[in-house]
Amino acid sequence: MSVAEAMVDASPDGLLLVDQDGTVLSANRAMHELSGYAPDELIGQPVERLLPVEARLPHQELVRDYFSEPQARRMGPVRQFELLRKDHSLVTVDIALGQAQLMGRACAVVLVRDMTAYRQLQEQLEHEASHDALTGLGNRRLFSRVLAQRCASLGRELHPMALLVLDLDGFKLVNDSFGHVVGDALLVEVARCLRRTLRADDQLARLGGDEFAVLLTDIHSHADAARVAEKMLLALSAVHQVEGYDVMVGASIGIAFYPDDARDADNLLRYADFAAYQAKAAGRGGYVTYSSQVHTQVSDKLLLQGKLKKAMEQNLLSLHYQPQVDVHTGQVVGVEALLRWEDPELGMVAPGYVIAVAELSDLILPLGEWILDTACRQIAAWARCGRPVRVAINLSVHQLRHKDFPDRVRQVLQRHGVSAQWLEFEITESQAMPNHRFIEPQLHALAALGACIVLDGFGTGYASVAYLKQLPLHKLKIHRTFVENLVTDEVSAILVKFILMLAQALRLELVAGGVETDAQLSFLREHKCATCQGWLFSSAVPAAQIDSMLTEAHAW
């Protein structure tokens, strides 16, 4: 074998020498392996043997054209061909053409490259670009394309469709508590769970994070979409076995309809997002259908989020303090720190609304940290003046989801030189009960620092006595609705008496919030409630106004 022949045989690509009649004159080893034909089965045979039947006649014309006006052709993935192997299977190839002379005869040199691996890689890359690697579902890019195509194909038919955007409730807690491995496994399980509730033609995608989308193309009414939403919520409400853990997760769902709400993909997806946002704001675990009212409410909240972020950056927030009074001595024994924000355009924004908006975004953590830092700075200022007073701040369950929250508290206390005994943390019973698994160790860690733990809004969250004993509580705070009606409503009065006796039995201090009348104060004093708070004593005021209250007893 000559050097040239050895080089040809060593080529990884197939090589053919074909005369102007289309007869194969020579083939290298790679060509025999690619085609499955032995040398004596290929050489001397028409090159069309390597083509599917339907391509043979057109190819003969191409051969004649090539030899009449020979032109070199380079390889390129745009033009690919199907090569018929001996076993009748097809393999995708690309070819390059060149010219040669053999013993005075014009010949074509055909370089044949197997494109199977290239095509597989191309398909893999296309799949990865359009599908979620974790769940295998279509991603936002693919879903948006399918949605746009569907809206465009319907044209004037206006066949109804429903778009459901689903956002998981409590997923961040799973990640924070069990780690991202469990979180990822939960997302896979959620995808399976949702797929089982849907029909084969329904489009399911993971838009990103813990957000999923469903396109229902075969519905007859809005009620059809509502039933699907209810099925999904019910399926997700079950306990899921994930990586050896029993995990519970819920969802909030927003629904938008084509063509009633929007006739293009972008707005349809945006409106379903709006509705999902409102479903989460409404308490989670449910669904909301889009409407102009929902649009306005969500737009207002998103606008407020932007303004709140700007207010935090520009230091436009402040804390006011409402005194907590010993009803027997008239002394201020503590204060509750309450957020105040007066926007130049919106005026005074209700604190509860601000917190609710912050909890729906990433602002609750920096906001909570600012409140903690500001309160500790004020505790230090009062201590330097010889008038230390305990300051209560309200905790969001979102803060307690972070395992390092107690460490952050310790760092803030150290930064301001403040003892934890002057700090109270209030968490509402309605937040504590459904989240007790991760709240309990966090509260124990805060109590270990020396901080006082208060269960706020007691009487509204169905806390059991056994649960109260598990928590490191120092105080109970009666919900203001019981105090408000205790003089006029016999049931409220009985409940307040019961809570007072329960607190005494558990050796917990009791604080009554929302005290506004002398009659309420007399009732609470008579039944041995030591500490009260409310407008009867003072509204929440700037720290400077608390100074005078700390130095004297009042005849309340």
N, C-alpha and C positions, 0 to 999 in steps of 0.2 A: 504494500500500500504506500502510495506516495505521500509526501508531507501534506499536499493540498487535499488529498482524499481523507487523510487522518483528521485534518482540521474540519472538513465538512461533516465527517461522521461524529466529531466531538461536539458539534453545535447542539445546544439544548432545544433549539427550534427545528421544526421540520423543514427540509429543503427538497424541492422538486425541480426537475428539469423537464420542460414540456415543449414539444415541437408545435409548429403552426397548425398541425392537424388535431391538436389537443391530446396527443399521445404522451404518456409518461415515459421519459427516457431514462431517468435516474431518480433515486430517492435515498436519503440518508437514513441512519438508524432511528433517529428521533421521529421521522415521518412514518416509518413502519410501526413504531410503538404507538404513535398517536392515532394512526388509522386502524391498527389491528391487523393489517395485511402483511403477509410475508413478502419478501422481494419478488418472488416469481408470480405472486398474485397481483402485484401492482405495476411493475415495469412492463411496458408494452400494451398496457390497458388505457382506455380513454380516461382522462382526468375527471370526467363527469361521474365516474364510479364513486368518487368521494363526495358527491353532492346529493341532496334529497331529490327525488324524482321530479318534483315540480320545478326545480331550479335548473335542470339539465339543458333543456332547449334554450332558455334565455342565456345560459352560460356559453353555449356554443357560439352564439352571436357575439358575445363579449370577446371571446377568443379571436374571432375573425376581425373584429374592430381593432383589437389590440395590435395584431400583427400588421394590419394595414397602416396604422399610425402608432407605432410603439412609443409609449411614455412610461417613465419610471413612476412608481407609486410607493410612497412611504407608508409605514404603519400609522394607524391612528385609531383610537377607541370609538370614534364616531361611526365608522363603517365596519361592521362585523358580519361574519358569515357563519352558517351552520355547516359543519363537516359531518358527513355520514360515515360512521365507522363500520367495520365488517360485521359487528354484532347488531347493526341497525340502530344503535344509539347515536344521538346527535351531540356534538361538542362545539361550543362556540369558539371560533378562531378569528384571527385577523391576519391579513396577508400583506406582504410587500412584493412588488414586481420589479424585475430588472431584465435587461437584455443580454444575450450571449450568442456566440457563433460556435457551432459544433460541426466540424468537417464541412464548412460552407453552408450549413443550414441554420436559419434563424430560429432561436429558441428563447423561451421565457424562463427566467429563474424565479421561482416562487418560494418565498420565505413564509412559512406557516407557523403562527404562534398560538398555542393553546391559551385561551382567555378565561378558562374556567375559574382559576384562582382569582383573576382580576375581577371577574363578574361577581364572585362570591364576596370579595372584599368590598366591592361597590355596593352590593345589596346590604352587606352588614353595616357599612357607613351610613347608607340611606335609612336603614332601620334605626340605628342609634341616634340619628339626627331627628327622627320623628317619633321615637318611643322612649318612655321612661325606663331607665336601666334597672330600677329597683322592682317595679311592679309588672313591667312588660306592657303596660297600657300605653295608648297613644299619649303624646305630650301636648303641651299647649299649642305648639306650632302645627302639629298634624290636626288637632281638634279644630283650631281656628280655620284651617284650610277646608276641612270637611264641612264645617258650619257655613262658611262663605259659599262653597260650591252648592250646598243644599238650598241656601236662600236664593242663589242666582238661578238654580234649575227650576225652582217653583214658579218664578216669574209672576205671571198674573193669576196663577191658580190659587194662590193664597191658602194653600192647604195648611191647617194649623200644626204647629210644632211647639214643643215646650223645652226650654233649656233650664236645667237645674244645676246650680253651683252649690257644692257641699263643702263646708269648712268644719273640720273636726273640733270638738270641744274637749279641752283638757289634754291635748296631745303634747303640749310643751311640758306639762307636768310629768307625763310618762317619760319623756326624754330626760328631764332633770332628775327624776327619781330612780330610773332603772338604766339609763344610759342609751346611747344612740343605736346600739345593736338591737335592743328591745324595741326602740322606736321604729327602726326600719322594718323589723319583723312585723310590727303592728300594722304598718302601712301596707305591707303585702297581704296580711290577713283582711284588712279593710277592703282592699281591692277585690279579693276573692268573695268576700261577703256581699259587696255591692253587685258584683257580676251575677251572683246567684239570685238576686232579687229582680234582675232585669231580663228582658227578652233578648233573643239573639240579635235582632235588628237594632236594638238601642245602642247608641254610641256612648262608651264610657272612657274617660280620660283622666289622667292625673295632671292638673295644671301646674303643680309645683308645691313644694312643702307638704302641708296637710290639706290641700285644696283639690277637690275632684269636680268633674263636670259630667253631666249626663244629657244627651240629646234624645228626646223622644219624638220620633217622626210620625208615629202612627197613633194619634190621639183624636178623640172626637169632641172632647170638652175639657175645660179647665179642671174638672173633677178627676179626670183620668190622671193628670200630672200630680194632683194632690194625693191620690191613692198611692202612687209610686213613691212619693216623698215619705208618706207614712210608713210604707213597707221598709224603706231604707232606714228610717229612724228606729223602727222596731228591731230590725236585724242588728244594727250597731249597738243597741242598748244592752245586748247580752254580754255576759262575761266572756272575754276572749282568752284562750290559753296561748300565751306567747312566750317562747323561750323559758318555759317552766314557771311563768308568773301568771296569775289571774289578773287580767287588765280590763278595766272598764273605760270606755270612751263613748262620747255622744257626738252629736253633729248639729249644726245649724244650716238650714237649706234656704236658698233664695231661688225663686222661680220667675222666669220671664217668658212671655208667649209671643210667637210669630203667628200672624202678622199684627196682633192687637197692640203689642207694646213697641215692637220695632220690626222693620223689614230688611235690616242689614245685620251682618254678623257682629260687627264691632259694637253697635249699640245694644244688641240683644245680650251679648256677653256682659257688657257694662251694667245693664239694668239688673241682670241676674245677680251680679256681684253686689249691687246696691241692696237688693232684697236680702241676700245672705248676711250682709253687714247688719242690717236692721234686725234680722232673726237672732243674731248673736247679742245685739244690744237689748233685745226684748227679754232676755233671760236664758237663751240657749236651749238646745234640745227640741227645737220646733222648726217650722218653715213659715216663710212669708212670701206672698206673691207681690210682684212689683206693681206699684201704682204711682201716680203723681205725688201723692202724699208721702210715700216712702222715699221718693226721689228728693223731696224737699227736706225731710227729716235727716236723711243721710248726708245730703249736701251741707246742711247746717252743722252737722257733727264734724264733717271733714274740714269745713271752714274753721270751726272752733279748734280743731286739732292744730291747724296751722297757726292760728292766733296764739294758742297756748304755748306752742313750741317757741314762738317769737317772744312771748312774754317771759318765759323762763330764761331765754338767752339774754334778754335785756333787763333782767332782775326787776320785773314789774309785779311780782307776787309778794304777798306778805302773810304773816300769821297774826291772827287775833286770838285772844285768850278769854275763855269763859270760866269764871270762878266756880269752884266746888266748895261748898260751905258746910262747916260743922253746925248742925241745927241747934245744938245746945249752947255753944260758946259764941257763935256768930263769926268765928274766925275762918278766913280762907285757908283751907288745908290742901288745896290743889287747884290746878287749872287744866282745861282741855284746850289744846292747840287746834285752831280751825282755820282752814285756808281761806284767804280773801284775794280776789282778783277783780279789779275794775278796769275793764277794757275801754279805750277811748271811744269806740264805736258802739259796743254792745252794752256799756254800762257795767253795773255789778252783776257778775255771773254767779249763779247759785253754786255753792261749793259741791253739793252732791252731783250736780250735772257735770261739773269739771272733772270730778273723780271718775264718773261713769265714762266720759269721753276718753280720759287718759287710760282707763283700763282696757279700752278697745284698741289701743295702739301701744307702741313701745314707750310711750311717755310716762307710764305709771311708775316705772323704776326710777328714772332720774327725778321725777316729781317727789316720790316717796323719800328718796335720799336727801333732796333739798329740804323737805319738811323736817326730817330727822336732824339734819345739820343745823337748821335755823333754831329748832326747839332746844337743842343742846347748847347752842351759843347763848340763848336767852337764860337757860338754867345757870350757866356759868356767870352771867352778868348779875343775876339776882343773888347768887352765892357770894360773889365778891362784895356785894352791898350788905351782907349779913342777913339776907332775907331769902334763904333757899326755899324753894317750893317745888312740889312734885308736878311734873307736866305730863299730861296724857296725850298721846298721839294715836290716831287711828291707822291701823294696818290694813293693807289690801292683801288678799290671799295671793295675788301675783307676786308680792314681795317675798312671801314665805315659801314660794315655790323654788326660790334660789337657795341652795344648800349653804352658801356662804353668807347669808343674810346676818346671822348672829355675829360672825366675824366682822362684818361691815359696821354693825352697831358698836362693837367693842372698839374698833378703830376710831369711830366718830367720838365716842366718849373720851378716849385717850387724847384725841386731838384738842378737845376743849377742856380737858382736865376735870371732867364731871364724873361723879359717882353714879353708878347705875341705879342706886336706890331712889334717885330723883326722877326716874323715867318710868312712865306707865305705857303699856301697849294695849290698846283696845282692839279686839277683833269681834265682829258681830257673830252672834249665834248662828244666823242663817248662812254665813260663810264657813264657820268652823265645822258644822255638822257634816256636810257632804265631802269635806276635804280633810277629815280628821286623821287619815292615814299619814299624811306628810306634815300636817300642822302640829300634831302632838309633839314629835321630837324637836321641832323648831322652837316651840314655846318652852319646852324644857330647857333648851340651850339658852334662851333669853332669860329665863328665870334663874339659871345658874350664874348668869352675869350679875344678878342682883336686881334686875328690873321687876316691876310689878305687872302681873298679867290680869287683864280685866276682860270678862265675857260681856260684851255689849249687846243691847237689844234683847235681854233675856226674857223668855216667855213667848217668843215668836218663831223659834227655830227647832222646836221639838227635841231639845237636848234631854237625854235621860240622866237620872241621878247617878247611875253607874259611870256614865261618860264624864260627868262633872268631877267625879273622884279621880279619874285618870289624868285630867289636865292639871298643870301646876298653877291653879287659879289663886288669886288673892282677893278678887272682888267680883261681884255681879252688878250689872247695871240694868235696872228695870227699863223696859222699853217705854218711851214717852206716851204711847197710846193708852197704856194702862193707867199711868199717872193722870193723864188728861181727863179720864172719865171716872176716876175712883170715887169722887164725891157724889156723882149723879147716877152711876151705874153700879148696882149691887154686885154683879159678876166681877167687874173690874176690881172692886174693893176686896172681894174674897180672894181673887188671884194675887193681888198685892200682898195681902196678909200671908198667904201661903208662901210666896216668894221670900218674904221677910223671915218666916219661920225656917224655911229651907236653908237660907243663908246662915242663920244662927246655928242650925244643926251641923252644917258643914264647916262652921267657923270661918266663914267668908264675910268680908265687909260688903256692905250694900250701898250702892249709889243710886238715887232716884233722879232720872233726867226729866227735863220738860216741866219742872215745877213753875207754875205761873200764878197761882192764887194762894192767899193766906189759908183758905180752907184745905187745900191740898197739903200745905206745909204742916198744918196742925194735925191732920190725919197721920202723916208720915212720922212726925215727932212722937205722937201718942203711941204708935206701934213700933217705936224704937229703930227707925231708919236714921242712922247717924249723919249721913252726908247727902246733900241735895244740890241740884244744879238746875238752873233755868232762868227765865226772864224775870221772875220775881226778885232775884238777887241782882242780876246784871246780864246784859247781852254780851256777846263776845266783843272785847275791846282791845285796842293796842296795848302793848306791854307797859307803856308808860302809865296808863290808867290803873293797871294792876298794882303798881308800886304802892299807892296810897292805901289800897285795900289790905295789903299785907301787914301794915303797921298798926292797924286798929281793928277792934271787934265792932260788928254792926248789929243793931237791934232788929234783925229780920224776924 
